[in-house]
Amino acid sequence: MKIRDQLRLVALSPLLVATILAITLYVGGSSIEQQRQTAIMADHVGESLEQFEFASIDYFINRSSRALSQAREHSQHVVQNLEEVKLYFDDLRSTEILEEIGLRFAQADWVLSEFIGMQDIEMNQVQRDYMLELSHRFNTEMSSIKPLIRDIHGNAHLQISETTKNVVIVVISVMVLVVILVLIALSPIFYRIDSSMKLLTQATKNIAREGELNRSIEIKGKDEFAQLAIDFNLMSYKLSRAEQSRKKHLDELEMAVKDLESFSYSVSHDLRSPLRAIDGFIAILKEDYGKSLDEEGLRLFGIVQENANKMGELIDDILAFSRAGRFELQKAKVNMKQLVTEVWDDIQLENPEAEIQMQIDDIPDINADVIAIRQVLHNLLSNAVKFTRKTEKPKIQVGSEKLEGSIRYFVKDNGAGFNKEYKDKLFVMFQRLHGMDEFEGTGVGLAIVKRFIQKHNGSVDADAIVDKGATFNFILPVEPVSSGKERGND
C-alpha cells in the first residue's frame, strides 16, 4: 500500500474516535439521566412518607377528619411511588431496601388503620394503653424507614457517580487506545520515511559533493519511495551517461584545440623563415639592381617588402595568441597601479611623438599572473594610443570599480571609438572595426586580452561612441593572495 493511502487511513482515526465518543457519551448520558430520575423518585418516596407521617401524627393527636383524609391520600402516594421506583432499581441491594421500606410502611399503615378502628368505642385503661402502644409502634416503624430512604437515595446518587466515572474512564481509555493505535500505525510509516530519506539524502550528497553520478539506491516495496528510488536511479544513470559523453566530447575538443594550436604554431613558425628570406632577397635586389629599376619597379619592390613585413607581424601575433592558450598561470599579488605605470612607460618609449594626457587612478591590487596582466594592459593601452592618434587633445584613463566578489578594471580614451552594434566582433581573431588605411593592426591583440582574462576566470567587454572614445573593461575575481612576493615590476 502506498504511504499516501496509509496516511489517509490513519487520518480516519479522528472520525472513529468521534463516533466512539459520541456513542459512549450517548449511552453514558442516558444511564446518568436514568439514575437521576431514580434519585428523584427516591426523593418522592421520602417526601410522601414524610407527609404521611405528619398527617398520621396530626390525626393521632387531634382526631380530625382532615388529617385522616390527608394520611389516606399520602398513603396511596407512598404505595404508588414505591411501585414506580422499583422499576428504576435493578441491583439486589436497592431491591432489598425497597422491599424493607414496603414492609415497614405496611406495618405503619396497619397501625394507622388499627388506631382508626378504635376511635369510636368507649375505651378503658387497657384500650388506652393499647392505643399508646400503637402510637409508639407507629413512630418506631416510621423512624426505621428514614435511614432506609437515605440509603436508597444515597445508592441512587452513588450509581450516578459510578456511571459518570465509568463514562470518563471509557472516554479516556478510548482516546488512549486510539492514540496508541495511531502511533502503532504511524510508526512503520515514519520509519519508512526516515530510512528512505536518509538513503536519498546520502545519495544526493554523493552526487552533488563527490560527483558520484553513477550512484544508485535500493528501496524495496511498491510505495512512493520505491518509485522515487527507481526514478532516482534512472536519473543517476542518465546523468552518468551524459557526463561520460561530455567528458568524451571535452577531451576531443581539448585535443582538437591543442592540435589546432600546435598546427598554428608550427605553420606560423615555419612561415617565418621564408618571409625572412623574401625580405632579405628584396633588400639585396634593391641594393644590387635598384639603380637599374625605374620608379614603378621600385614601388612594386616596396609593396612586396611592406606586405612581407605585415605578414611577419601577423605571424608574430598568431604565435603570441597560440602561446597565450598554452600559458600556465602563476598567480601572486600584483600591484596594479605600479604595473600600469611600468607598461605606460614602455609604450611612451615606443611612441615618443605621442603627447597624451594620462590619468592612472588609485586602483586596487589583485591576485593574478603578472606576465599575463602585463600583456593585457600593454595591448589595451597600445590600442588606446593608436585610436587617439587623430584626436586633438588625447586623454587616457585607467581606473577600477569594486564589485561583489570581483574588481572591474577599465582603460578609457577619447579617441575614434566604434559602432556598438559590432562590439561582439572586437575580441574575435582577425576581426577589425576600422580599415587598414585608418589604423594599422592585425586584429589579434584583443583576442589575446580575452584569452588571458578568461584564464583568470574573468570576463571582458567594451563600450564606445563613434568619434567620442571607447572604454575597455576586464573583470577579475577576488581570490586569496597566493604565497610569494608581491609582483608588479618583475
C-alpha positions as CSV (number, residue, x, y, z in Angstrom):
1,M,0.0,0.0,0.0
2,K,1.2,3.5,-0.8
3,I,2.2,5.8,2.0
4,R,-0.5,8.3,0.8
5,D,-3.2,5.6,1.3
6,Q,-1.8,4.6,4.7
7,L,-1.9,8.2,5.9
8,R,-5.5,8.6,4.6
9,L,-6.5,5.5,6.7
10,V,-4.7,7.0,9.8
11,A,-6.5,10.3,9.1
12,L,-9.8,8.5,9.6
13,S,-8.9,7.8,13.2
14,P,-10.4,11.2,14.4
15,L,-13.7,10.2,12.8
16,L,-13.5,6.8,14.5
17,V,-12.7,8.5,17.9
18,A,-15.6,10.9,17.5
19,T,-18.0,8.1,16.7
20,I,-17.0,6.0,19.7
21,L,-17.0,9.0,22.0
22,A,-20.5,10.0,20.7
23,I,-21.8,6.5,21.3
24,T,-20.2,6.4,24.8
25,L,-21.5,9.8,25.8
26,Y,-24.9,9.0,24.5
27,V,-25.1,5.7,26.4
28,G,-23.5,7.2,29.5
29,G,-25.8,10.2,29.4
30,S,-28.8,8.0,29.1
31,S,-27.7,5.9,32.0
32,I,-26.9,9.1,34.1
33,E,-30.3,10.5,33.3
34,Q,-32.0,7.3,34.3
35,Q,-30.1,7.3,37.6
36,R,-31.1,10.9,38.1
37,Q,-34.7,10.0,37.6
38,T,-34.2,7.2,40.1
39,A,-32.9,9.7,42.7
40,I,-35.8,11.9,42.0
41,M,-38.2,9.0,42.5
42,A,-36.4,8.1,45.8
43,D,-36.9,11.7,46.9
44,H,-40.6,11.5,46.0
45,V,-40.9,8.3,48.1
46,G,-39.2,10.1,51.1
47,E,-41.4,13.2,50.7
48,S,-44.6,11.2,50.5
49,L,-43.6,9.1,53.6
50,E,-42.8,12.3,55.5
51,Q,-46.2,13.8,54.6
52,F,-47.9,10.5,55.6
53,E,-46.1,10.6,58.9
54,F,-47.0,14.3,59.7
55,A,-50.7,13.7,58.7
56,S,-50.9,10.5,60.8
57,I,-49.4,12.1,63.9
58,D,-51.8,15.1,63.4
59,Y,-54.6,12.6,63.4
60,F,-53.3,10.7,66.5
61,I,-53.2,14.0,68.4
62,N,-56.3,15.9,67.1
63,R,-58.5,13.1,65.8
64,S,-59.5,15.4,62.9
65,S,-61.1,14.0,59.8
66,R,-58.9,16.3,57.6
67,A,-55.8,14.8,59.0
68,L,-57.2,11.3,58.4
69,S,-58.1,12.2,54.8
70,Q,-54.6,13.5,54.2
71,A,-53.0,10.5,55.8
72,R,-55.0,8.2,53.5
73,E,-54.1,10.3,50.4
74,H,-50.4,10.3,51.3
75,S,-50.5,6.5,52.0
76,Q,-51.7,6.0,48.4
77,H,-48.9,8.2,47.1
78,V,-46.3,6.2,49.1
79,V,-47.6,2.9,47.6
80,Q,-47.6,4.4,44.1
81,N,-44.1,5.9,44.4
82,L,-42.7,2.6,45.8
83,E,-44.1,0.7,42.8
84,E,-42.6,3.2,40.3
85,V,-39.2,3.4,42.0
86,K,-38.8,-0.3,41.9
87,L,-38.8,-0.1,38.1
88,Y,-35.6,2.1,38.2
89,F,-33.5,-0.1,40.5
90,D,-32.2,-3.4,39.2
91,D,-29.4,-4.1,41.7
92,L,-30.1,-6.6,44.6
93,R,-29.2,-4.2,47.4
94,S,-31.6,-1.5,46.2
95,T,-34.4,-4.1,45.7
96,E,-33.9,-5.4,49.2
97,I,-34.1,-1.9,50.7
98,L,-37.3,-1.1,48.8
99,E,-38.8,-4.4,50.0
100,E,-37.9,-3.5,53.6
101,I,-39.4,0.0,53.2
102,G,-42.6,-1.5,51.8
103,L,-42.9,-3.9,54.7
104,R,-42.3,-1.3,57.3
105,F,-44.7,1.1,55.6
106,A,-47.3,-1.6,55.6
107,Q,-46.8,-2.1,59.3
108,A,-47.1,1.7,59.9
109,D,-50.3,1.8,57.7
110,W,-51.7,-1.1,59.6
111,V,-51.1,0.8,62.9
112,L,-53.0,3.8,61.5
113,S,-55.9,1.5,60.4
114,E,-56.0,-0.1,63.8
115,F,-55.9,3.3,65.5
116,I,-58.8,4.5,63.3
117,G,-60.9,1.4,64.2
118,M,-60.7,2.2,68.0
119,Q,-61.7,5.9,67.8
120,D,-65.5,5.3,68.0
121,I,-65.6,3.0,71.1
122,E,-65.6,3.7,74.7
123,M,-62.0,3.0,75.8
124,N,-61.0,1.7,79.2
125,Q,-57.5,1.8,80.5
126,V,-56.3,-1.3,78.7
127,Q,-57.5,0.1,75.4
128,R,-55.9,3.4,76.1
129,D,-52.7,1.6,76.9
130,Y,-53.0,-0.3,73.6
131,M,-53.6,2.9,71.6
132,L,-50.5,4.4,73.3
133,E,-48.6,1.2,72.2
134,L,-49.9,1.6,68.7
135,S,-48.7,5.2,68.6
136,H,-45.3,4.2,69.8
137,R,-45.1,1.4,67.3
138,F,-46.0,3.8,64.5
139,N,-43.2,6.1,65.5
140,T,-40.8,3.1,65.6
141,E,-41.8,1.9,62.1
142,M,-41.5,5.4,60.6
143,S,-38.2,6.0,62.3
144,S,-36.8,2.8,60.9
145,I,-37.9,3.8,57.4
146,K,-35.9,7.1,57.3
147,P,-32.4,5.5,57.2
148,L,-33.7,3.1,54.6
149,I,-34.8,6.2,52.5
150,R,-31.4,7.8,53.0
151,D,-29.8,4.5,51.9
152,I,-31.9,4.3,48.7
153,H,-31.3,8.0,48.0
154,G,-27.5,7.6,48.5
155,N,-27.5,4.5,46.4
156,A,-29.1,6.4,43.6
157,H,-26.5,9.2,43.7
158,L,-23.7,6.6,44.1
159,Q,-24.9,5.0,40.9
160,I,-24.8,8.4,39.2
161,S,-21.2,8.9,40.4
162,E,-20.2,5.4,39.3
163,T,-21.8,5.8,35.9
164,T,-20.1,9.2,35.4
165,K,-16.8,7.8,36.5
166,N,-17.3,4.8,34.1
167,V,-18.1,7.2,31.2
168,V,-14.9,9.3,31.9
169,I,-12.9,6.1,32.2
170,V,-14.3,4.8,28.9
171,V,-13.7,8.1,27.1
172,I,-10.1,8.3,28.4
173,S,-9.5,4.7,27.6
174,V,-10.8,5.1,24.1
175,M,-8.7,8.2,23.5
176,V,-5.6,6.5,24.8
177,L,-6.3,3.4,22.8
178,V,-6.8,5.3,19.7
179,V,-3.6,7.3,20.3
180,I,-1.7,4.1,20.8
181,L,-3.2,2.5,17.7
182,V,-2.4,5.7,15.7
183,L,1.2,5.6,16.9
184,I,1.5,1.9,16.1
185,A,0.1,2.6,12.6
186,L,2.3,5.6,12.1
187,S,5.5,4.0,13.4
188,P,6.3,1.9,10.3
189,I,5.3,4.9,8.1
190,F,7.7,7.2,9.9
191,Y,10.4,4.6,9.8
192,R,9.9,4.1,6.1
193,I,10.0,7.9,5.5
194,D,13.1,8.3,7.7
195,S,15.1,5.5,6.3
196,S,14.2,6.3,2.7
197,M,15.0,10.0,3.2
198,K,18.4,9.1,4.6
199,L,19.2,6.9,1.6
200,L,18.1,9.6,-0.8
201,T,19.9,12.4,1.1
202,Q,23.1,10.5,1.2
203,A,22.9,9.6,-2.5
204,T,22.1,13.2,-3.4
205,K,25.2,14.4,-1.4
206,N,27.4,11.8,-3.1
207,I,26.3,13.2,-6.5
208,A,26.4,16.9,-5.5
209,R,29.6,16.9,-3.5
210,E,31.6,14.0,-4.6
211,G,30.4,13.7,-8.2
212,E,29.4,10.0,-8.0
213,L,26.9,10.3,-10.9
214,N,26.5,6.5,-11.2
215,R,25.2,6.3,-7.6
216,S,22.2,4.1,-7.1
217,I,19.9,3.2,-4.2
218,E,17.7,0.3,-3.4
219,I,14.3,0.8,-1.7
220,K,12.1,-2.2,-1.9
221,G,8.4,-2.0,-1.9
222,K,5.6,-0.6,-4.0
223,D,5.1,2.8,-2.4
224,E,6.2,6.3,-3.4
225,F,9.7,5.9,-2.1
226,A,10.3,2.8,-4.1
227,Q,9.1,4.5,-7.2
228,L,11.3,7.6,-6.3
229,A,14.3,5.3,-5.9
230,I,13.6,3.9,-9.4
231,D,13.4,7.4,-10.9
232,F,16.5,8.5,-8.9
233,N,18.5,5.5,-10.3
234,L,17.3,6.3,-13.8
235,M,18.2,9.9,-13.4
236,S,21.6,9.0,-12.0
237,Y,22.2,6.6,-14.9
238,K,21.3,9.3,-17.4
239,L,23.5,11.8,-15.7
240,S,26.4,9.4,-15.7
241,R,26.0,8.7,-19.4
242,A,25.7,12.4,-20.1
243,E,28.8,13.1,-18.0
244,Q,30.7,10.4,-19.8
245,S,29.6,11.8,-23.1
246,R,30.5,15.3,-22.0
247,K,34.0,14.3,-20.9
248,K,34.5,12.4,-24.2
249,H,33.5,15.5,-26.2
250,L,35.5,17.7,-23.9
251,D,38.6,15.5,-24.3
252,E,38.1,15.5,-28.1
253,L,37.6,19.3,-28.1
254,E,40.7,19.8,-26.0
255,M,42.7,17.5,-28.3
256,A,41.4,19.4,-31.3
257,V,42.3,22.7,-29.8
258,K,45.7,21.5,-28.9
259,D,46.2,20.1,-32.4
260,L,45.0,23.4,-33.9
261,E,47.2,25.5,-31.6
262,S,50.2,23.2,-32.4
263,F,49.4,23.4,-36.1
264,S,49.0,27.2,-35.9
265,Y,52.3,27.5,-34.0
266,S,54.1,25.1,-36.4
267,V,52.7,26.8,-39.5
268,S,53.4,30.3,-38.1
269,H,56.9,29.3,-37.1
270,D,57.7,27.6,-40.4
271,L,56.5,30.6,-42.3
272,R,58.9,33.0,-40.6
273,S,62.0,31.7,-42.4
274,P,60.6,32.0,-45.9
275,L,59.3,35.5,-45.0
276,R,62.8,36.5,-43.8
277,A,64.3,35.1,-47.0
278,I,61.8,37.1,-49.1
279,D,62.5,40.3,-47.1
280,G,66.3,39.6,-47.4
281,F,66.3,38.9,-51.1
282,I,64.2,42.0,-51.8
283,A,66.7,44.1,-49.9
284,I,69.6,42.5,-51.9
285,L,67.8,43.1,-55.2
286,K,67.1,46.7,-54.3
287,E,70.7,47.2,-53.3
288,D,72.2,45.5,-56.3
289,Y,69.8,46.3,-59.0
290,G,67.9,49.3,-57.6
291,K,69.7,51.7,-59.9
292,S,68.6,49.8,-63.0
293,L,64.9,49.8,-62.0
294,D,62.6,52.6,-62.8
295,E,60.2,54.3,-60.3
296,E,57.4,51.7,-60.9
297,G,59.8,48.8,-60.3
298,L,61.0,50.3,-57.0
299,R,57.3,50.9,-55.9
300,L,56.5,47.3,-56.6
301,F,59.5,46.1,-54.6
302,G,58.3,48.4,-51.8
303,I,54.8,46.9,-51.9
304,V,56.3,43.3,-51.7
305,Q,58.5,44.2,-48.8
306,E,55.7,46.0,-46.9
307,N,53.4,43.1,-47.3
308,A,56.1,40.7,-46.2
309,N,56.6,42.8,-43.1
310,K,52.8,42.8,-42.4
311,M,52.8,39.0,-42.9
312,G,55.6,38.8,-40.4
313,E,53.7,40.9,-37.9
314,L,50.6,38.7,-38.4
315,I,52.6,35.5,-37.8
316,D,54.1,37.0,-34.7
317,D,50.6,37.8,-33.4
318,I,49.4,34.3,-34.2
319,L,52.3,32.9,-32.3
320,A,51.6,35.2,-29.4
321,F,47.9,34.0,-29.4
322,S,49.0,30.4,-29.5
323,R,51.4,30.9,-26.6
324,A,48.6,32.6,-24.6
325,G,46.5,29.5,-25.0
326,R,49.2,27.3,-23.6
327,F,50.3,29.7,-21.0
328,E,50.3,28.4,-17.4
329,L,49.3,31.0,-14.9
330,Q,51.4,31.6,-11.8
331,K,49.3,33.8,-9.6
332,A,50.6,36.2,-7.0
333,K,49.7,39.6,-5.6
334,V,50.0,42.2,-8.4
335,N,50.5,45.9,-7.6
336,M,48.2,47.1,-10.4
337,K,49.0,50.8,-10.2
338,Q,52.7,50.1,-10.4
339,L,52.2,47.7,-13.3
340,V,50.2,50.2,-15.3
341,T,52.9,52.8,-14.7
342,E,55.6,50.5,-16.0
343,V,53.6,49.4,-19.0
344,W,52.8,53.1,-19.8
345,D,56.5,54.0,-19.6
346,D,57.3,51.2,-22.1
347,I,54.6,52.4,-24.5
348,Q,55.8,56.0,-24.3
349,L,59.3,54.8,-25.3
350,E,57.7,53.1,-28.3
351,N,55.7,56.2,-29.2
352,P,57.9,59.2,-28.3
353,E,56.0,61.6,-30.5
354,A,52.6,60.9,-28.8
355,E,51.5,63.7,-26.4
356,I,48.8,62.1,-24.4
357,Q,47.3,63.1,-21.0
358,M,47.5,60.0,-18.9
359,Q,45.4,59.5,-15.7
360,I,46.1,56.5,-13.5
361,D,43.6,56.2,-10.6
362,D,44.4,54.6,-7.3
363,I,43.5,51.1,-8.5
364,P,43.5,48.0,-6.1
365,D,45.9,45.1,-6.2
366,I,44.7,41.7,-7.4
367,N,45.8,38.1,-7.2
368,A,46.8,37.2,-10.8
369,D,49.6,36.3,-13.2
370,V,51.7,39.4,-13.6
371,I,53.0,38.4,-17.1
372,A,49.5,37.8,-18.4
373,I,48.1,41.0,-16.9
374,R,51.1,43.0,-18.2
375,Q,50.3,41.8,-21.7
376,V,46.6,42.7,-21.2
377,L,47.5,46.2,-20.1
378,H,50.0,46.6,-22.9
379,N,47.5,45.6,-25.6
380,L,44.7,47.8,-24.2
381,L,47.0,50.9,-23.7
382,S,48.6,50.4,-27.1
383,N,45.1,50.3,-28.7
384,A,44.2,53.5,-26.7
385,V,47.3,55.3,-28.0
386,K,46.6,54.1,-31.6
387,F,43.0,55.2,-31.7
388,T,43.6,58.6,-30.1
389,R,46.3,59.4,-32.6
390,K,43.9,61.7,-34.6
391,T,42.4,63.3,-31.6
392,E,43.3,66.9,-30.9
393,K,43.8,66.5,-27.1
394,P,44.1,62.8,-26.5
395,K,43.4,61.5,-23.0
396,I,43.6,58.0,-21.5
397,Q,42.3,57.0,-18.1
398,V,43.0,53.7,-16.2
399,G,40.6,53.1,-13.3
400,S,38.7,50.5,-11.4
401,E,35.4,49.6,-9.6
402,K,34.9,47.1,-6.8
403,L,32.1,44.7,-7.4
404,E,30.7,41.9,-5.3
405,G,33.5,39.2,-5.3
406,S,35.4,40.9,-8.2
407,I,37.1,44.0,-9.5
408,R,36.4,45.8,-12.8
409,Y,39.4,47.5,-14.3
410,F,39.0,49.8,-17.3
411,V,41.0,51.6,-19.9
412,K,39.1,54.7,-21.2
413,D,40.1,57.0,-24.1
414,N,38.6,59.9,-26.1
415,G,39.7,58.5,-29.4
416,A,37.9,57.2,-32.5
417,G,35.5,54.9,-30.7
418,F,33.5,52.4,-32.6
419,N,29.9,51.4,-33.5
420,K,28.5,49.5,-30.5
421,E,26.4,47.3,-32.8
422,Y,29.6,45.4,-33.8
423,K,31.3,45.2,-30.4
424,D,30.9,41.4,-30.3
425,K,33.5,41.2,-33.0
426,L,36.1,43.1,-31.0
427,F,37.6,40.2,-29.2
428,V,37.5,37.7,-32.1
429,M,40.6,36.8,-34.0
430,F,41.3,38.9,-37.1
431,Q,38.1,41.0,-36.7
432,R,38.6,44.7,-37.2
433,L,36.1,47.6,-37.0
434,H,38.4,50.0,-38.8
435,G,40.2,49.8,-42.1
436,M,43.9,49.3,-42.5
437,D,44.1,52.7,-44.2
438,E,42.8,54.3,-41.0
439,F,44.6,52.3,-38.3
440,E,47.2,49.6,-38.6
441,G,46.9,46.2,-36.8
442,T,46.2,42.6,-37.3
443,G,43.0,42.2,-35.1
444,V,44.7,39.7,-32.7
445,G,45.6,41.9,-29.7
446,L,42.1,42.0,-28.2
447,A,41.7,38.2,-28.7
448,I,44.9,37.7,-26.7
449,V,43.4,40.0,-24.0
450,K,40.2,37.9,-23.9
451,R,42.1,34.7,-23.7
452,F,44.3,35.8,-20.8
453,I,41.4,37.2,-18.8
454,Q,39.3,34.0,-19.4
455,K,42.2,32.0,-18.0
456,H,41.8,34.0,-14.8
457,N,38.0,33.1,-14.8
458,G,37.2,36.7,-15.7
459,S,35.4,38.5,-18.5
460,V,35.9,41.3,-20.9
461,D,33.6,43.8,-22.6
462,A,33.7,47.2,-24.2
463,D,31.6,50.3,-24.8
464,A,32.1,53.3,-27.1
465,I,30.6,56.1,-29.1
466,V,31.9,56.9,-32.6
467,D,34.4,59.8,-32.5
468,K,33.8,60.2,-28.7
469,G,36.1,57.4,-27.4
470,A,35.9,53.9,-26.0
471,T,36.1,52.1,-22.7
472,F,37.5,48.6,-22.5
473,N,36.8,46.6,-19.3
474,F,38.2,43.4,-17.8
475,I,36.8,41.9,-14.7
476,L,38.9,39.7,-12.4
477,P,37.6,37.6,-9.4
478,V,38.9,38.5,-6.0
479,E,40.8,35.4,-4.8
480,P,43.0,34.7,-1.7
481,V,46.5,36.0,-2.3
482,S,48.9,33.3,-3.4
483,S,52.1,32.7,-1.4
484,G,55.0,34.6,-2.7
485,K,56.3,38.1,-3.1
486,E,54.3,40.9,-4.5
487,R,54.7,41.2,-8.2
488,G,54.5,44.4,-10.3
489,N,57.9,45.2,-11.7
490,D,59.4,41.8,-12.1
